[in-house]
Amino acid sequence: MKAVIFLFALASVVRAQVPSSRYLEMPALFSDNMVLQQKSNVPVWGKALPGEQVAVKAGWGAAASTTVNPDSSWEVHLKTVKAGGPYEMRVMVGDSTVVYKNVMLGEVWLCSGQSNMEIPMEGWPPQYPIRNSAEEIRNADYPDIRLFHVARDFSANPQFNCVGTWNECNPTTVASFSAVGYFFGRELYEKLHVPIGLIMSVWGGTKIQPWISAGYLSELPDYKTIAQQIEHGAGLVAAQKAWIHSHPVINTATRNPDSMYVGLNFGDAALSGKNYNDSSWKTMKLPVYWQMTSAGMFNGAVWFRKNIQIPKSWVGSTLVLHLGPIDDMDETWVNGTKVGGYLTTGYYAYPRVYDVPADIVTDTSLTIAVRVLDIGGFGGIWGDGVKMEINPKSDSSQTIPLSGEWKYMPVAEFTNSKFYVYGPDGEFYDRPRLPFRFDYDSPTVLFNGMIAPIIPYHIRGVIWYQGESNSGTPGDYNNYKYLFPLLIKNWRADWKEGDFPFYWVQIAPFNYGPSGKSYIVRDAQRRTLSVPNTGMAVTLDIGTVDNIHPPDKQDVGHRLALWALDKTYGKRLVYSGPLYRSMRVEGDKAIISFRDVDGGLVYKPLDGKSNFIIAGKDSSFVDADVKIVGRTLVVYSPEVKHPVAVRYAWGNTDEATLFNKAGLPASTFRTDDWPR
């Protein structure tokens, strides 16, 4: 009897069912168009009934079989040959068969991290474009480059599966794929001439702690308690999740991508009206991210309302409403009339300024109502030093401030592309609370939801771009030197493929404000090069200090590819800029030696500044002068007679002034370990 095969696209789970209740469940990573690592022994795994026989056969001649374990799991290893294809691969249990088509053998890389790895080829306009985006997308016709995007998910315990599917790279599929990942993969393809598989597992705005498993994160005392709380609290998390999922759902993944967030109905239409009774609503002081208030950590839809009194002289005049930036989207009403809104992503840092037509300013009482949609990270009407105010269009000197207390009501919660609808009557406040913080940025949860499901899919290596979110607080940036090597150790151990290549991007200069210390994270990233088989692409010269998402992702992908092509694939290339090696003191001068000075050192001061600082034993740093002597750099200052320490690019916005003759910049570094 022929098996009936059901393909659940949304869950990307393949099940084969027959009357005998046999079934076969395969991870989403196994789908048509997939790339398997060439010339290796790739794991193939899934679930079936205990005791069943599972056989896997591949079009290149390999085969393997096994018996399903008592816990329903099974795994085989399939030998792969040199790069090529397309092939078919069959997975059989009993008389049920799943056939995967258009399978290629080639090089598989995991692309992971936060928003600078996540930002897609189309960018996040208007604030965050990708350089030459339209042209790059138009030319991205590479059917032998295959793309897999792991959907966002966070979990209290490791998950078996994820949401996603393999697609051939073309202008349609690449537009929403990681720009850094694509440019890296494209260069490998053009230099190696083999199929390339890119797995994108990213979540913008995340720290490194969520990407590390509980077992490894617990090695660090600062995180042991919370990691174990989350691990042992999986039952409480499941109960909360079940309560959330008991509500009506709006699945945005099935909506038109061009109008995904337009016309959403949460049963809340009346909340925009002037006469709606919001006396029972709670209050929140704006501007602020609601996740930083007692409202708690969640994404979704929240209404904000405020009643104000205006002067009689304003009645019948056109007014201008200033709300500052709104993360992520908004629709805004005054006296029940919609005056503006942004219902596409990418505008979360864009100030909202809306005209209020004169014909709705009919008396001295105005009601402002804003429905905010937040689909990831922090959300709300936010911004440091933002002017929330309203004024006549004819006279901007007359203003009424709008910051301070607003009424608010959450009406829906957003997770995994779905809005769960609570409605306007306060049901959100019945949501089960947890005794610990549990959201996308909690320790261990992204490893569980977005890394565990792709282990042990055979990869050649990892490219990583993350660290911006660890630059804001002492616990985060001071611990990065422990956390980052721990993540690499964790992933390598769980994949069981030895010390596979792990290459990352050193975060770029950006104005993080007075509390940010991204240079400490940058230096921790440099120090992590002591871990075997690692590499770092430095971006001190291609960042934008006023934009945390620099538009030049081509050079980022290229610099990562240089490391891979040289270190992994044996091409002889200049792959790195100068990296600090040692310091010695001669009189009143510090002599700095570097590795990777191919062709020699090049010094390019910026506005007369070297971006080097020097200190004596008093640890008081001053700006330094520098000069190149052979393959070393001499650093000095008339204010420091006996140098003890030198630091380079030791500021959030310090950019590159030192390069090698291949044009690659030196990394941030420090020669000291002083705590201050």
C-alpha positions as CSV (number, residue, x, y, z in Angstrom):
1,M,0.0,0.0,0.0
2,K,1.4,3.4,-0.9
3,A,2.0,5.7,2.1
4,V,0.1,8.9,2.4
5,I,2.6,11.8,3.0
6,F,1.5,15.0,4.7
7,L,3.8,18.0,4.4
8,F,3.1,20.6,7.1
9,A,4.7,23.7,5.6
10,L,4.2,26.0,8.5
11,A,6.0,23.6,10.9
12,S,8.3,22.3,8.2
13,V,7.7,18.9,9.7
14,V,7.4,15.9,7.4
15,R,5.2,13.0,8.5
16,A,4.4,9.8,6.7
17,Q,1.4,7.9,8.0
18,V,-0.1,4.5,7.2
19,P,-3.0,2.6,8.7
20,S,-0.6,0.7,10.9
21,S,0.2,4.0,12.7
22,R,3.7,4.1,11.4
23,Y,5.0,7.6,11.1
24,L,8.2,9.4,10.2
25,E,9.0,12.9,11.5
26,M,12.0,14.7,10.0
27,P,13.6,18.0,11.1
28,A,12.9,21.0,8.9
29,L,16.5,21.1,7.8
30,F,15.8,18.1,5.6
31,S,13.8,19.4,2.7
32,D,14.0,19.8,-1.1
33,N,16.8,22.0,-2.2
34,M,19.0,21.3,0.8
35,V,22.8,21.2,0.8
36,L,24.7,18.5,2.6
37,Q,28.3,18.8,3.5
38,Q,30.5,17.2,0.8
39,K,33.1,14.5,1.4
40,S,32.0,13.8,5.0
41,N,29.8,11.5,7.1
42,V,26.6,13.5,7.5
43,P,24.1,12.8,10.3
44,V,20.5,12.1,9.2
45,W,18.0,11.9,12.0
46,G,14.3,12.0,12.9
47,K,11.6,10.3,14.9
48,A,9.5,7.2,14.3
49,L,7.8,4.4,16.3
50,P,10.2,2.5,18.6
51,G,11.5,-0.7,17.1
52,E,10.8,0.3,13.5
53,Q,13.5,-0.1,10.8
54,V,14.6,3.2,9.1
55,A,16.6,3.2,5.9
56,V,18.2,6.2,4.1
57,K,19.3,6.0,0.5
58,A,21.0,8.7,-1.5
59,G,21.3,9.3,-5.3
60,W,25.1,9.4,-5.0
61,G,25.1,5.7,-3.9
62,A,25.3,5.9,-0.1
63,A,22.9,4.1,2.1
64,A,22.4,3.5,5.9
65,S,19.8,1.9,8.2
66,T,19.0,1.7,11.9
67,T,16.4,0.6,14.4
68,V,14.4,3.3,16.1
69,N,15.3,3.8,19.8
70,P,12.8,3.4,22.6
71,D,12.4,7.2,22.9
72,S,11.4,7.3,19.2
73,S,14.6,8.9,18.1
74,W,16.9,7.5,15.4
75,E,20.1,8.7,13.6
76,V,22.3,7.3,10.8
77,H,25.4,8.7,9.1
78,L,25.5,8.9,5.4
79,K,28.8,9.2,3.5
80,T,28.8,12.0,1.0
81,V,31.1,12.4,-2.1
82,K,32.6,15.5,-3.7
83,A,30.5,18.5,-4.4
84,G,27.8,18.1,-7.0
85,G,24.1,17.3,-7.7
86,P,21.2,17.5,-8.0
87,Y,20.4,14.3,-6.2
88,E,17.5,12.6,-4.5
89,M,17.5,11.3,-1.0
90,R,15.0,8.8,0.3
91,V,14.1,8.1,4.0
92,M,12.0,5.0,4.5
93,V,10.2,3.5,7.5
94,G,8.2,0.4,6.7
95,D,6.3,1.2,3.5
96,S,6.4,4.9,4.1
97,T,8.8,7.0,2.1
98,V,9.8,10.6,2.0
99,V,11.7,11.7,-1.1
100,Y,13.9,14.9,-1.0
101,K,14.7,16.3,-4.4
102,N,17.2,18.8,-5.8
103,V,19.7,17.9,-3.1
104,M,23.2,19.3,-3.5
105,L,26.5,18.4,-2.0
106,G,28.8,21.3,-1.1
107,E,29.9,23.6,1.7
108,V,27.5,24.3,4.6
109,W,27.9,27.3,6.9
110,L,25.9,28.6,9.8
111,C,25.3,32.4,10.0
112,S,24.3,33.5,13.5
113,G,24.2,36.5,15.8
114,Q,22.1,39.6,16.3
115,S,20.8,42.4,14.0
116,N,23.9,43.1,11.9
117,M,23.9,39.4,10.8
118,E,20.1,39.5,10.6
119,I,19.6,42.7,8.5
120,P,18.4,41.4,5.1
121,M,19.6,42.2,1.6
122,E,16.6,44.6,1.2
123,G,17.7,46.4,4.4
124,W,15.3,48.0,6.9
125,P,14.5,51.2,5.2
126,P,14.6,54.1,5.6
127,Q,16.9,54.1,8.6
128,Y,19.0,51.1,7.8
129,P,19.7,50.5,4.1
130,I,22.2,48.1,2.5
131,R,24.6,49.6,0.1
132,N,23.6,49.0,-3.6
133,S,20.7,46.9,-2.3
134,A,18.5,47.0,-5.4
135,E,21.4,46.1,-7.8
136,E,22.7,43.4,-5.5
137,I,19.3,41.7,-5.2
138,R,18.7,42.0,-8.9
139,N,21.9,40.1,-9.7
140,A,21.6,37.5,-7.0
141,D,20.7,34.6,-9.3
142,Y,22.7,31.7,-7.9
143,P,20.6,28.5,-7.9
144,D,23.6,26.5,-6.4
145,I,23.6,28.8,-3.3
146,R,20.9,27.5,-1.0
147,L,19.4,29.5,1.8
148,F,17.7,28.3,5.0
149,H,16.2,30.8,7.5
150,V,15.5,29.4,11.0
151,A,12.4,31.2,12.2
152,R,12.6,33.0,15.5
153,D,11.8,30.9,18.6
154,F,12.9,30.8,22.2
155,S,12.4,27.9,24.6
156,A,13.1,26.8,28.2
157,N,14.5,23.5,26.9
158,P,16.2,22.2,23.8
159,Q,13.8,21.7,20.9
160,F,13.8,18.9,18.3
161,N,12.7,21.0,15.4
162,C,12.5,24.5,14.0
163,V,10.5,26.3,11.3
164,G,12.2,26.9,7.9
165,T,12.9,25.4,4.5
166,W,15.7,25.4,1.9
167,N,15.4,27.7,-1.1
168,E,17.5,28.3,-4.1
169,C,19.1,31.8,-4.1
170,N,17.4,34.2,-6.4
171,P,16.2,37.8,-6.3
172,T,13.0,36.8,-4.5
173,T,14.5,34.6,-1.8
174,V,17.6,36.6,-1.1
175,A,15.8,39.8,-0.4
176,S,14.9,38.7,3.1
177,F,18.1,36.8,3.8
178,S,21.1,37.9,5.8
179,A,23.2,40.4,3.7
180,V,26.4,39.4,5.5
181,G,25.6,35.7,5.1
182,Y,24.8,36.2,1.4
183,F,28.0,38.2,0.6
184,F,30.1,35.6,2.5
185,G,28.5,32.7,0.7
186,R,28.6,34.4,-2.7
187,E,32.4,34.9,-2.4
188,L,32.9,31.3,-1.4
189,Y,30.8,30.1,-4.4
190,E,32.7,32.3,-6.8
191,K,36.1,31.1,-5.5
192,L,35.4,27.5,-4.8
193,H,32.9,26.7,-7.6
194,V,30.9,24.3,-5.4
195,P,27.3,24.6,-4.0
196,I,27.0,26.6,-0.9
197,G,24.4,26.1,1.9
198,L,23.8,29.0,4.3
199,I,21.8,28.4,7.5
200,M,20.6,31.7,9.0
201,S,19.8,31.6,12.7
202,V,19.6,35.1,14.1
203,W,17.7,37.4,16.4
204,G,18.3,41.1,16.4
205,G,18.9,42.9,19.7
206,T,20.0,39.8,21.6
207,K,22.9,39.4,24.0
208,I,25.2,36.4,23.8
209,Q,23.8,34.7,26.9
210,P,20.6,33.4,25.2
211,W,22.8,31.6,22.6
212,I,24.6,29.4,25.2
213,S,23.1,26.2,26.6
214,A,22.2,25.8,30.3
215,G,24.9,23.2,30.9
216,Y,27.7,25.5,29.7
217,L,26.3,28.8,30.9
218,S,26.1,27.3,34.4
219,E,29.9,27.1,34.4
220,L,29.9,30.9,35.0
221,P,28.7,31.8,38.6
222,D,27.0,35.0,37.4
223,Y,24.6,33.0,35.2
224,K,24.3,29.6,37.0
225,T,21.1,30.4,39.0
226,I,19.0,32.0,36.2
227,A,20.1,29.3,33.7
228,Q,19.0,26.6,36.1
229,Q,15.8,28.4,37.0
230,I,14.8,28.5,33.3
231,E,15.8,24.9,32.7
232,H,13.9,23.6,35.8
233,G,11.0,26.0,35.2
234,A,10.1,24.5,31.8
235,G,6.8,23.3,33.2
236,L,5.8,26.8,34.3
237,V,6.8,28.1,30.9
238,A,4.7,25.5,29.2
239,A,1.7,26.4,31.3
240,Q,2.0,30.1,30.4
241,K,2.5,29.2,26.7
242,A,-0.6,27.0,26.8
243,W,-2.6,29.9,28.3
244,I,-1.4,32.3,25.6
245,H,-2.1,29.8,22.8
246,S,-5.7,29.3,24.1
247,H,-6.6,32.7,22.6
248,P,-7.7,33.6,19.1
249,V,-4.8,33.8,16.7
250,I,-3.8,36.0,13.7
251,N,-1.0,34.3,11.8
252,T,0.9,37.0,10.0
253,A,3.0,34.4,8.1
254,T,0.0,33.6,5.9
255,R,-0.8,37.3,5.1
256,N,0.4,39.3,2.1
257,P,4.0,40.3,2.9
258,D,3.4,43.8,1.5
259,S,0.5,44.4,4.0
260,M,1.2,42.0,6.8
261,Y,0.4,44.3,9.6
262,V,-2.4,46.3,7.9
263,G,-6.0,45.9,9.0
264,L,-5.3,43.7,12.0
265,N,-8.4,43.2,14.2
266,F,-8.0,42.7,17.9
267,G,-11.5,43.7,18.7
268,D,-10.2,47.1,19.7
269,A,-11.6,49.5,17.1
270,A,-13.5,51.5,19.7
271,L,-10.3,52.3,21.6
272,S,-9.4,55.1,19.2
273,G,-12.5,57.1,20.0
274,K,-12.6,60.3,21.9
275,N,-15.4,59.2,24.2
276,Y,-14.0,55.7,25.0
277,N,-13.9,55.1,28.8
278,D,-10.3,54.3,29.7
279,S,-10.7,55.1,33.4
280,S,-9.8,51.5,34.4
281,W,-6.6,51.4,32.4
282,K,-3.2,51.4,34.0
283,T,-0.8,54.2,33.5
284,M,2.8,54.4,32.0
285,K,5.2,57.3,31.9
286,L,6.3,57.9,28.3
287,P,8.7,57.9,26.5
288,V,9.8,54.4,27.6
289,Y,10.1,50.9,26.3
290,W,7.2,49.1,27.9
291,Q,9.4,46.1,28.6
292,M,11.3,48.3,31.1
293,T,8.2,49.0,33.1
294,S,5.8,46.9,35.2
295,A,4.0,45.9,32.0
296,G,6.7,43.3,31.6
297,M,8.5,41.5,28.8
298,F,6.3,40.7,25.9
299,N,5.8,41.7,22.3
300,G,2.5,42.5,20.8
301,A,-0.1,45.3,20.4
302,V,-0.6,48.0,23.1
303,W,-2.9,51.0,23.1
304,F,-1.8,54.3,24.6
305,R,-4.3,57.1,25.3
306,K,-3.9,60.6,26.6
307,N,-6.5,63.4,27.1
308,I,-5.2,67.0,27.0
309,Q,-6.5,70.5,27.1
310,I,-5.5,73.0,24.5
311,P,-5.9,76.8,24.5
312,K,-9.1,78.2,22.9
313,S,-6.9,80.0,20.4
314,W,-5.8,76.7,18.9
315,V,-9.4,75.5,18.2
316,G,-10.0,75.3,14.5
317,S,-6.2,75.3,13.7
318,T,-4.1,72.7,12.1
319,L,-1.8,71.2,14.8
320,V,1.4,69.2,14.6
321,L,1.7,66.1,16.8
322,H,5.3,65.0,17.8
323,L,5.6,61.6,19.4
324,G,9.2,60.7,18.8
325,P,10.2,57.2,17.6
326,I,7.8,54.3,18.0
327,D,9.1,50.7,18.1
328,D,8.1,49.0,15.8
329,M,4.9,50.3,14.1
330,D,1.9,52.5,14.9
331,E,-1.5,53.9,14.0
332,T,-2.3,57.2,15.6
333,W,-5.7,58.9,16.1
334,V,-6.8,62.3,17.4
335,N,-10.4,62.6,18.5
336,G,-11.2,59.4,16.8
337,T,-9.7,60.4,13.4
338,K,-6.6,58.7,12.1
339,V,-3.8,61.2,11.6
340,G,-0.9,58.9,10.7
341,G,0.9,55.7,11.1
342,Y,3.6,53.3,9.9
343,L,2.6,49.7,9.3
344,T,5.8,48.4,7.8
345,T,9.0,47.3,9.6
346,G,12.1,49.3,9.7
347,Y,10.8,52.6,11.2
348,Y,11.4,51.8,14.8
349,A,13.9,54.7,15.2
350,Y,11.9,57.1,13.0
351,P,10.3,60.1,14.8
352,R,6.6,60.3,14.3
353,V,5.4,63.8,13.3
354,Y,1.7,64.0,12.2
355,D,-0.5,66.9,11.1
356,V,-3.8,67.1,13.0
357,P,-6.4,68.6,10.6
358,A,-8.1,71.8,11.7
359,D,-11.6,70.3,11.2
360,I,-11.1,67.8,14.1
361,V,-9.8,70.4,16.5
362,T,-13.4,71.5,17.4
363,D,-13.0,72.3,21.1
364,T,-10.3,72.6,23.8
365,S,-10.3,68.8,24.6
366,L,-8.2,66.5,22.6
367,T,-7.8,62.7,22.9
368,I,-4.7,61.2,21.4
369,A,-4.8,57.4,20.9
370,V,-1.8,55.3,19.6
371,R,-1.9,51.6,18.8
372,V,1.7,50.3,18.9
373,L,2.7,47.0,17.3
374,D,6.0,45.5,18.6
375,I,7.1,42.3,16.8
376,G,10.6,41.8,18.4
377,G,12.9,43.3,20.9
378,F,11.8,46.3,22.9
379,G,8.7,48.2,22.0
380,G,6.8,51.4,22.7
381,I,6.9,55.1,22.4
382,W,10.5,55.7,23.3
383,G,13.7,57.7,23.1
384,D,16.2,59.6,25.3
385,G,15.6,63.3,25.3
386,V,12.7,62.9,22.9
387,K,10.3,65.9,22.6
388,M,6.7,64.6,22.8
389,E,4.6,67.6,22.2
390,I,1.9,69.2,20.2
391,N,1.8,72.7,18.7
392,P,0.0,74.9,16.1
393,K,1.4,74.4,12.7
394,S,1.5,78.2,12.3
395,D,3.5,78.7,15.5
396,S,6.0,76.1,16.6
397,S,7.0,78.2,19.6
398,Q,3.6,77.4,21.3
399,T,3.8,73.8,22.6
400,I,2.1,71.5,25.1
401,P,4.3,68.7,26.4
402,L,3.0,65.2,26.0
403,S,5.6,63.2,27.9
404,G,4.5,61.8,31.3
405,E,1.6,59.6,32.2
406,W,-0.5,57.9,29.5
407,K,-3.1,55.2,29.9
408,Y,-2.3,51.9,28.3
409,M,-3.9,48.5,27.5
410,P,-2.2,45.5,25.9
411,V,-4.6,43.8,23.5
412,A,-2.5,41.1,21.8
413,E,0.7,39.2,22.3
414,F,3.1,38.4,19.4
415,T,5.3,35.3,19.1
416,N,6.5,33.1,16.3
417,S,4.8,35.3,13.7
418,K,1.4,35.1,15.4
419,F,-0.7,37.6,17.4
420,Y,-2.7,36.0,20.2
421,V,-5.7,38.2,20.8
422,Y,-6.6,39.2,24.3
423,G,-9.0,42.0,23.3
424,P,-9.6,45.4,25.0
425,D,-11.1,44.2,28.3
426,G,-7.9,43.6,30.3
427,E,-7.5,39.8,29.8
428,F,-3.8,40.4,29.4
429,Y,-3.6,40.9,33.1
430,D,-4.7,37.3,33.7
431,R,-1.7,36.1,31.9
432,P,0.2,33.6,34.2
433,R,3.3,35.2,35.6
434,L,6.7,33.4,35.9
435,P,9.0,33.7,38.9
436,F,11.9,34.6,36.5
437,R,12.3,36.7,33.4
438,F,11.5,34.6,30.4
439,D,11.7,36.1,26.9
440,Y,13.8,36.1,23.8
441,D,16.8,37.6,25.6
442,S,16.8,35.3,28.6
443,P,19.9,33.1,29.1
444,T,19.9,29.8,27.1
445,V,16.6,30.3,25.3
446,L,17.9,30.9,21.8
447,F,20.2,28.0,22.0
448,N,17.2,25.9,22.9
449,G,14.9,27.2,20.3
450,M,17.2,28.1,17.3
451,I,20.5,26.2,17.7
452,A,19.6,22.8,19.3
453,P,17.1,22.0,16.4
454,I,19.9,22.3,13.8
455,I,22.4,20.2,15.7
456,P,23.9,17.8,14.5
457,Y,23.3,18.9,10.8
458,H,26.9,18.7,9.4
459,I,28.4,22.2,8.9
460,R,31.8,23.3,7.7
461,G,31.8,26.2,10.1
462,V,30.2,29.2,11.7
463,I,30.2,32.9,11.0
464,W,29.0,35.1,13.9
465,Y,28.1,38.8,14.2
466,Q,27.0,39.8,17.7
467,G,28.2,41.9,20.6
468,E,26.4,45.2,20.3
469,S,23.8,44.2,22.9
470,N,26.5,43.2,25.3
471,S,28.1,46.7,25.2
472,G,25.7,48.5,27.6
473,T,26.2,47.3,31.1
474,P,29.3,46.2,33.1
475,G,28.1,42.7,33.7
476,D,27.6,42.2,29.9
477,Y,30.8,43.8,28.5
478,N,33.1,42.7,31.3
479,N,32.0,39.1,31.1
480,Y,32.1,38.9,27.3
481,K,35.7,37.6,27.5
482,Y,34.3,34.6,29.2
483,L,31.0,34.2,27.4
484,F,32.3,34.3,23.9
485,P,34.9,31.5,24.2
486,L,32.3,29.5,26.2
487,L,29.8,29.8,23.3
488,I,32.4,28.4,20.8
489,K,33.3,25.6,23.2
490,N,29.6,24.8,23.7
491,W,28.6,24.7,20.0
492,R,31.7,22.6,19.1
493,A,31.1,20.1,21.8
494,D,27.4,19.7,20.9
495,W,28.1,19.3,17.2
496,K,30.8,16.7,17.8
497,E,32.7,17.7,14.7
498,G,35.9,18.8,16.5
499,D,37.2,22.4,16.3
500,F,35.3,23.5,13.2
501,P,36.1,27.0,11.9
502,F,34.5,29.8,13.8
503,Y,34.8,33.3,12.3
504,W,33.2,36.4,13.6
505,V,32.9,40.1,12.9
506,Q,34.3,42.5,15.5
507,I,31.6,45.1,16.2
508,A,31.9,48.4,14.4
509,P,32.3,51.9,16.0
510,F,29.0,53.4,17.2
511,N,27.9,56.0,19.7
512,Y,26.6,53.9,22.5
513,G,26.4,56.8,24.9
514,P,28.2,57.4,28.2
515,S,27.2,54.0,29.6
516,G,28.3,52.0,26.6
517,K,31.8,50.3,26.4
518,S,31.8,48.5,23.1
519,Y,35.6,48.7,23.0
520,I,35.7,46.3,25.9
521,V,33.6,43.9,23.8
522,R,35.8,44.5,20.8
523,D,38.9,43.7,22.8
524,A,37.3,40.5,24.2
525,Q,36.6,39.5,20.6
526,R,40.2,40.0,19.7
527,R,41.4,38.0,22.7
528,T,39.1,35.1,21.7
529,L,41.4,34.6,18.7
530,S,43.5,32.5,21.2
531,V,40.8,29.8,20.7
532,P,42.0,27.4,18.0
533,N,40.7,27.6,14.4
534,T,39.0,31.0,14.8
535,G,39.2,34.3,12.9
536,M,38.0,37.9,13.1
537,A,36.9,40.4,10.5
538,V,37.7,43.9,11.8
539,T,35.3,46.7,10.8
540,L,36.8,49.8,12.4
541,D,37.0,51.5,9.0
542,I,33.6,50.5,7.6
543,G,31.2,51.4,10.4
544,T,29.1,54.4,10.8
545,V,29.2,56.0,14.3
546,D,25.7,57.3,14.0
547,N,24.2,54.1,12.6
548,I,24.4,50.8,14.5
549,H,23.7,49.0,11.3
550,P,26.4,50.1,8.8
551,P,25.2,49.8,5.2
552,D,28.4,48.3,3.9
553,K,27.8,44.6,4.3
554,Q,29.8,43.6,1.2
555,D,33.1,44.3,2.8
556,V,32.0,42.5,6.0
557,G,31.1,39.4,4.0
558,H,34.3,39.7,2.0
559,R,36.5,39.9,5.1
560,L,34.9,36.9,6.7
561,A,35.4,35.0,3.4
562,L,39.1,35.9,3.4
563,W,39.5,34.0,6.7
564,A,37.6,31.0,5.4
565,L,39.3,30.9,2.0
566,D,42.8,31.0,3.5
567,K,42.4,29.1,6.8
568,T,39.6,26.6,5.8
569,Y,40.2,26.1,2.1
570,G,43.9,26.6,1.8
571,K,44.0,29.6,-0.5
572,R,47.0,31.9,0.1
573,L,45.4,35.2,0.9
574,V,45.9,38.2,3.1
575,Y,43.1,37.6,5.5
576,S,43.6,39.9,8.5
577,G,44.8,43.3,9.4
578,P,47.5,43.9,12.1
579,L,46.9,42.1,15.3
580,Y,48.6,43.1,18.5
581,R,51.4,40.8,19.6
582,S,53.6,42.4,22.2
583,M,55.0,45.6,23.7
584,R,58.4,46.6,24.9
585,V,59.6,50.0,26.3
586,E,62.7,51.8,25.2
587,G,63.2,55.0,27.2
588,D,60.1,57.2,26.8
589,K,58.7,55.1,23.9
590,A,56.5,52.0,23.7
591,I,57.4,49.7,20.8
592,I,54.4,47.7,19.6
593,S,54.8,44.5,17.5
594,F,52.0,43.0,15.4
595,R,51.3,39.8,13.5
596,D,49.6,40.0,10.1
597,V,51.5,43.1,8.9
598,D,51.6,41.8,5.3
599,G,53.5,44.3,3.2
600,G,54.1,46.6,6.2
601,L,52.1,49.0,8.4
602,V,50.2,52.0,7.2
603,Y,49.2,54.9,9.5
604,K,46.3,57.2,8.5
605,P,45.4,59.7,11.3
606,L,41.8,61.0,11.4
607,D,41.5,64.7,11.9
608,G,45.0,64.8,13.4
609,K,44.2,62.0,15.9
610,S,46.1,58.7,16.1
611,N,43.4,57.0,18.2
612,F,46.3,55.6,20.3
613,I,46.5,56.5,24.0
614,I,49.4,55.9,26.4
615,A,49.9,55.9,30.1
616,G,52.6,55.5,32.8
617,K,52.2,53.6,36.1
618,D,49.6,56.2,37.3
619,S,47.3,54.7,34.7
620,S,46.4,58.1,33.4
621,F,46.0,57.9,29.7
622,V,46.7,60.7,27.2
623,D,46.6,61.0,23.5
624,A,49.7,59.5,21.8
625,D,51.8,60.2,18.8
626,V,52.9,57.3,16.6
627,K,55.4,56.5,13.9
628,I,56.2,53.4,11.9
629,V,59.6,51.9,12.2
630,G,60.0,48.9,10.1
631,R,57.3,46.4,11.1
632,T,56.7,48.0,14.5
633,L,54.8,51.0,15.7
634,V,56.5,53.5,18.1
635,V,54.0,55.1,20.5
636,Y,54.9,58.1,22.7
637,S,53.8,61.3,24.3
638,P,55.8,64.1,25.9
639,E,53.5,63.8,28.9
640,V,54.5,60.2,29.6
641,K,58.2,59.8,30.4
642,H,58.0,56.1,31.4
643,P,55.3,54.3,29.4
644,V,53.6,51.3,30.9
645,A,50.5,50.8,28.8
646,V,49.1,51.5,25.3
647,R,45.5,51.3,24.0
648,Y,44.2,51.6,20.5
649,A,40.7,52.5,19.3
650,W,39.7,52.5,23.0
651,G,36.4,54.4,22.6
652,N,32.9,53.6,21.3
653,T,33.4,55.8,18.2
654,D,37.1,55.4,17.6
655,E,37.8,54.4,14.0
656,A,40.7,52.8,12.2
657,T,44.0,54.7,11.8
658,L,46.3,51.7,11.5
659,F,46.3,49.2,8.5
660,N,48.5,46.8,6.7
661,K,49.4,47.5,3.1
662,A,46.6,45.1,2.0
663,G,44.2,47.8,3.3
664,L,42.9,45.7,6.2
665,P,42.6,47.6,9.6
666,A,44.2,46.7,12.9
667,S,41.9,45.6,15.7
668,T,41.2,47.4,18.9
669,F,43.7,46.3,21.6
670,R,45.1,47.1,25.0
671,T,48.5,46.1,26.4
672,D,47.3,46.3,30.0
673,D,44.9,44.4,32.2
674,W,44.1,47.3,34.6
675,P,40.5,47.1,35.9
676,R,39.7,50.7,35.0
